[in-house]
Amino acid sequence: MRKGRVTGFREAELALRRHSRALTAKGAWAITVGEVTRKAVKHVGVIAFFRKRPRGLPWSLEVRKGARTVKVPLAIRIGREARPDI
């Protein structure tokens, strides 16, 4: 992410579509797009939920949009899978 560049919803959706298989292979049980704060700046980024902290994940996901490459922030959340109330 360049200084002053805030990622938007379209870039985050593109990153989610392009990287969801890789995140699922690392153990993500849910992946969504939402607000991510980096250095006091709010971005729209990808949020991945895991049961335990995975190793080797980047801080951002790179996607090509036209002729430029955009870095979309990746946030990791740790927790159990949601279960329906019956």
LOGULO-294147 format. One record per residue (C-alpha): residue number from 0; x, y, z. Coordinates in nm, 3 decimals. Example, Ala and Ser with C-alpha at 12.3 -4.5 7.8 and 13.67 -1.06 7.14 Angstrom:
{0,{1.230,-0.450,0.780}};
{1,{1.367,-0.106,0.714}};
REM end
This chain:
{0,{0.000,0.000,0.000}};
{1,{0.146,0.327,-0.103}};
{2,{0.133,0.614,0.139}};
{3,{-0.201,0.789,0.113}};
{4,{-0.358,0.512,-0.102}};
{5,{-0.670,0.364,0.054}};
{6,{-0.795,0.039,-0.095}};
{7,{-1.158,0.019,-0.192}};
{8,{-1.434,-0.239,-0.197}};
{9,{-1.372,-0.346,-0.558}};
{10,{-1.004,-0.415,-0.497}};
{11,{-1.085,-0.611,-0.180}};
{12,{-1.352,-0.819,-0.360}};
{13,{-1.103,-0.895,-0.637}};
{14,{-0.840,-1.002,-0.381}};
{15,{-1.094,-1.224,-0.205}};
{16,{-1.185,-1.398,-0.531}};
{17,{-0.823,-1.441,-0.639}};
{18,{-0.681,-1.560,-0.303}};
{19,{-0.969,-1.747,-0.135}};
{20,{-0.846,-2.093,-0.236}};
{21,{-0.499,-2.029,-0.095}};
{22,{-0.642,-1.896,0.233}};
{23,{-0.879,-2.193,0.261}};
{24,{-0.587,-2.431,0.200}};
{25,{-0.407,-2.265,0.493}};
{26,{-0.708,-2.341,0.717}};
{27,{-0.939,-2.040,0.690}};
{28,{-1.295,-2.137,0.780}};
{29,{-1.446,-1.805,0.669}};
{30,{-1.325,-1.520,0.447}};
{31,{-1.496,-1.185,0.406}};
{32,{-1.438,-0.824,0.301}};
{33,{-1.447,-0.561,0.573}};
{34,{-1.282,-0.262,0.737}};
{35,{-0.914,-0.306,0.824}};
{36,{-0.710,-0.040,1.005}};
{37,{-0.339,-0.006,0.926}};
{38,{-0.132,0.273,1.080}};
{39,{-0.449,0.461,1.183}};
{40,{-0.582,0.456,0.826}};
{41,{-0.901,0.266,0.750}};
{42,{-0.898,0.048,0.441}};
{43,{-1.136,-0.204,0.294}};
{44,{-0.951,-0.534,0.311}};
{45,{-0.983,-0.910,0.330}};
{46,{-1.052,-1.067,0.671}};
{47,{-0.978,-1.438,0.714}};
{48,{-1.091,-1.640,1.016}};
{49,{-0.878,-1.929,1.147}};
{50,{-0.905,-2.169,1.443}};
{51,{-0.535,-2.118,1.524}};
{52,{-0.278,-1.870,1.397}};
{53,{-0.142,-1.978,1.057}};
{54,{0.220,-1.932,0.958}};
{55,{0.354,-1.769,0.649}};
{56,{0.068,-1.536,0.558}};
{57,{0.148,-1.193,0.413}};
{58,{0.023,-0.860,0.552}};
{59,{-0.139,-0.784,0.218}};
{60,{-0.268,-0.961,-0.092}};
{61,{-0.152,-0.840,-0.431}};
{62,{-0.393,-0.816,-0.723}};
{63,{-0.353,-0.674,-1.070}};
{64,{-0.609,-0.414,-1.167}};
{65,{-0.552,-0.304,-1.522}};
{66,{-0.187,-0.211,-1.564}};
{67,{-0.117,-0.161,-1.193}};
{68,{-0.069,-0.389,-0.895}};
{69,{-0.271,-0.311,-0.582}};
{70,{-0.190,-0.438,-0.232}};
{71,{-0.505,-0.514,-0.032}};
{72,{-0.459,-0.549,0.347}};
{73,{-0.518,-0.894,0.497}};
{74,{-0.645,-0.919,0.855}};
{75,{-0.637,-1.245,1.052}};
{76,{-0.899,-1.327,1.316}};
{77,{-0.866,-1.626,1.548}};
{78,{-1.173,-1.805,1.679}};
{79,{-1.396,-2.108,1.662}};
{80,{-1.627,-2.173,1.374}};
{81,{-1.977,-2.040,1.413}};
{82,{-2.240,-2.302,1.492}};
{83,{-2.611,-2.255,1.435}};
{84,{-2.837,-2.236,1.740}};
{85,{-3.086,-2.517,1.738}};
REM end
